[in-house]
Amino acid sequence: MNARQIAVIAAVVFAVLSPIIQAFGNIGLSASEFSRSGDQTLRAAGYAFSIWSLIYAGLMAFAVWQAAPRNRDAPLTSRLGWPATAAIVGIGLWIWASALDARWATVAIIVVSAVVLISGLLAARRYDTGALLDWLLAWWPLGLLAGWLTIASALNILTVLTAEGYITPASALPAAGLGILAVSGVTLAILKISRLIAYGVPVAWGLVAVWVAEKGDQPLVAAAALAAAIVIGLFAAWLARSRAPAS
């Protein structure tokens, strides 16, 4: 194996073990405790975060697949490896930053991780051969992670701004609406450019979870989140019907 392949494996091990060590060691704040410090503006129902089980499973599969000898110098893995490594390390670092209540560090980590991974995925699309294993073990795991990091970035930013007092009860409604609008716009743009359906799935999932969490206390915010989820879902479905086999 080369350095890139080893780095991906090490990054996945770090990302998967970080929340386990933090939880069993009772080190600092849990992710949910960190989020509760500023989730008054916008929050997602707790079940939404179960998507991490799927993401972690996909990342482990990606780590094993990319380590195969035939993928040592393959154009796709060569292009995806380092951006994936950076983003995967980022999700592990986020656990420790949130545990230490390093609010602005969590924002920097999650946003940079999202940007790096999305950029890597877009740049690598030219190397998509349409192979089934590539689709199952690279595009979908990394697409799911990129999509979740997108909506999680918005939630993280709003959480920190609220916890720091920059978003007040009076400004919470427009701030939440702006967050949903930003997530929707970015997601639709990335879907249009990449035609990577996996990217849109976790965003729609997260927006539905926002609707579930907010429909009682903030019905307008909840309605906006549900509408955005439907638009993203319909656009992704349209792309799935019209996309080329390589997508």
Secondary structure, 3 states (H helix, E strand, C coil): CCHHHHHHHHHHHHHHHHHHHHHHCCCCCCHHHHHHCCCCCCCCCHHHHHHHHHHHHHHHHHHHHHCCHHHCCCHHHHHHHHHHHHHHHHHHHHHHHHHCCCHHHHHHHHHHHHHHHHHHHHHHHHHCCCCHHHHHHHHHHHHHHHHHHHHHHHHHHHHHHHHCCCCCCCCHHHHHHHHHHHHHHHHHHHHHHHCCHHHHHHHHHHHHHHHHHHCCCCHHHHHHHHHHHHHHHHHHHHHHHHCCCCC
